[in-house]
């Protein structure tokens, strides 16, 4: 049986990461997911799911987004 607290903590972490990705993208002047997708060479739909908190992105994806938005390692 899954630990409910662990699931809630995981969901909170995914939601926090999603919010930071969006905030950093907008702060970097990227007003569309398509622009971030172009800069990272990633799929726009996957970035959308990560930014909406519906998907925990892989480390590779997070690193690519971190670099593209100029977060200086904040996301990794």
C-alpha positions, 0 to 999 in steps of 0.5 A: 500500500502506498503511503498517503503522505509520501504521495501528497509530498510528491504531488507538492514537489511536482506542483512546486517544480511546475510553478518554478518552470513557468515563472522562470520561463516567463521571467526569461521573456518566453511567452510561449511553450513553443519558444521554450520547446525550440530553445530546448529541442524538446516536445512542446506537449511534454513541456506543457505537461511538466509546466501543468504539474501533470508529469514529473520531467526527467533530469535531462529535461529539467537540465535543458529547461534550466539552461534555456531559462537561465536559471543557473541550476535552480531547477536541478 
